[in-house]
Amino acid sequence: MTTTSEQHCSMEYYMQKTYYKTASPISNSCKAIALLAGQTTKVTMLAFKYGKNLGTVTTPILFAMEVFPQLRAIADQGFDKPENVDIHIILV
């Protein structure tokens, strides 16, 4: 709630937020399943890493903004407007 627009578009902020919000429960769930299935420590950690690294649509947009800075204004507006989605598809 207190982050700036610049922070919202940084990869570091996104990865931290994603881990706490989404990746942590998914990664720990994957790890728990591996543990309950009696897998080795190596497989358990691979399951954890898999859950942690599940991607979302946001990551490609952040990478695309590095090449197409005009996406920043569109991202700030949101992608719920059809014209913004169309512009995003054309640029990427």
N, C-alpha and C positions, 0 to 999 in steps of 0.2 A: 504494500500500500504506500510505502514511502520511497519507492525507487523512481529514478528519473527515466525519461524516455530513452536516454542513451544507455542506461543500465539494462533496460528491457531488451535492447537489441544487441547486447553483448553475448558472445558464446559462453563466456564464463558464468554469467548470471543465469543464462538459460540452462546450462548443464547442472548447476547447483540446484536451481528451483525444480527442475525435472527430477533430479534424484530424490529430493525430499518429498515431492508431491506424488510422483508416479513410479519412478524406478525403484525406490526403496521397498515399497510393498511388493512390487512384482519380483524384484531380485530375491528378496527374502522368502517369498512364496516358492520360487523355483528351487532355492536352496533347501527349503523344508521338504519339498517333494522328493528331492534327491536323497536327503537324509533318511526320510521315512521309507524310501525304497531300498535302503541299505547300500547305497552307492559309496564308492571310495571318496576320500577327501578331494582328490583331483576332479572327479566328476561333479562333486558337490560345488566346488568353486567355479567350475565351468558353467554350471547351471545358474549360479549367482551372477556371474559376469554376463551371461546371456540375458537374464532378466533386467540387469542394470542398463544394458545397451540397446534395448528395444527402442527403435526410432519413432519419431513423429514427423509430421509435415513441417514443423517449425524449423528444424535443423536445416533442411535444404533452403528454406527462405532466408535464414541468416547467412548461409554461404552465398546465395544469389545476391544479397544486398551488397556484398563485397565487390561484385562485378557490376551490378546495376544499382547504383545508389538511389535512383528514383523509386525503388521498391520501398525505401524507408517511409516515405510519406504515405504510401498505400498501406503498409503494415500498421502505421499509426492509426489509420482510419478503420482498419479491420477488413476482413475478407467476406463479410456478410452481404456486401453490395455486389451484385452481378458484374458491374463494370470493373470493380477492383479485381475480381477473380479473372476476368478476361484479360486485363492488363498484365496480371501476374503470369498467366499462361503464355502470353506472347513474349514477355521478357525472358522467361526461363526456358 
